Amino acid sequence: MAENGTPVRNVVVTGGGTGIGLAISTRFAEDGHRVTIVGRRREVLRATAEDLRTTRGLDITPVVCDLADPDDVEAVLPKLPDQVDVLVNNAGSRELAVGAGPHGVLARWRGDFERNVLTAVLLTESLRDRFTTDGGRVVTVTSVAALRGGGSYGASKAALHAWNHSLAAQLGPQGVTCNIVAPGTVAGTEFFGSRLNEAEVTRRAGRTLVGRVGRPADVAAAVLFLASPEAGFITGEILQCNGGELLGR
């Protein structure tokens, strides 16, 4: 049994090596579940797994995969659990390619679609037959940008909202719930890089209703709730985890 008295579950977290994904993976592992983290960067995943093993005694399995590449996804399936109780689609990033004219536009839009949509859709569709009946959970991490705007990045995250509605309808009959967590600004991740300096944190905190930006642990807590047995009657929903940043001031 896990720490909270529930059965031990197989949890797969994409983008689980840093930031929000790391916080999610750590929480599940601390609760006693079997956690597999998936991502592109081999050394980052290995370092994360080793650090959690040596400093906290947590056993996390790293699996390297380019989730936007269908061949890579197919090749990695034997390394993933035969039964998946919880899938957290957290992998994603912003395409930083720049360039003038339609070629530059294409690079940004295609890059954001591949990084944020395909990384979730290809793995989820490939694991459909492995989801636990009457208790499986799919939780996808998107962004407040899907609802406030944000060019190609926001559009790619909004695409996940539409996809999740269909996924929830398709998997609901087998007892699998599918939900979204939409964070706002979260400090302590690689997403913003040097752009999130002290002045920018203050500015973004002022857009919230609680006077601060988010932390990875805030998003992890929301994900764990939607993955819990208590959330079994919630599906097809978007849980705002942004301190009211969506509403602004």
C-alpha positions, 0 to 999 in steps of 0.5 A: 500500500502507498503512504496514504493507504491506497494501492501502489500505482504505476505513474508515468510523468512526461517532462519529469526531470525538472521544474513542475514535472520534477515536483509532480514525480517527487510527490507521487514517489513520496506517496509510495507509488512507482514512478517513471519519468520520460523526457528527451534529455538523458543526462537530466533524467538520470541525474534527477533519478539519482539525486532523488534516490540518494537524497530522499530514498525515492526510486524513480525510473528514467526513460529517454524518449522524444515524445514528438517522434512516433518512431521513438514513442513506439520504440520506448513502449516496452520500457513503460509499465504494462499497466498505467494507473496515472499518466501525467502529460507535462512535457512541453516548451516554447519554440524559440526559433526566429525568422522573418516571413512565412518560414519563420512563422511556420517554424514557430507554429510547427515547433510549438505544436510538436512540443506541446500537442504531439508530446501528449497525444502520441504517448496517450494514444499509444498507452490507451490499452494500458490504462487501468479500468475503473480508476485510470487517470490522465492529467495534462498540464497546459497553461493560462496562455491557452485562455488568455492568448499567447500566439502559437504557444497559447494556441498549442495549449488550447488545442490540448483543451479541445483534445482532452474533451474528446479523450474524456468522452472516449475513455470515460466508459472504461472508467478513466478520467481525463483532466487539465491543469492550467498553471499561470506563471510558475517560478523555479522552472526552465520555461522563462529562463533569465526573463523571469527576473525580480522585476518580472516576478513582481509584475506578474505577481501583480496580475494575480489575485493572491499577490504571488506567482506560482510554485511547482509544488502548487501545480503538483498538488493540483495534479495529485488531486485529479489523479486521486480516487477522490476525483473519480467523478471529475472528468473533461475539466480544466482546473485553473491553478494560477492564483487568479491570473486568468482574471487579472486586475 
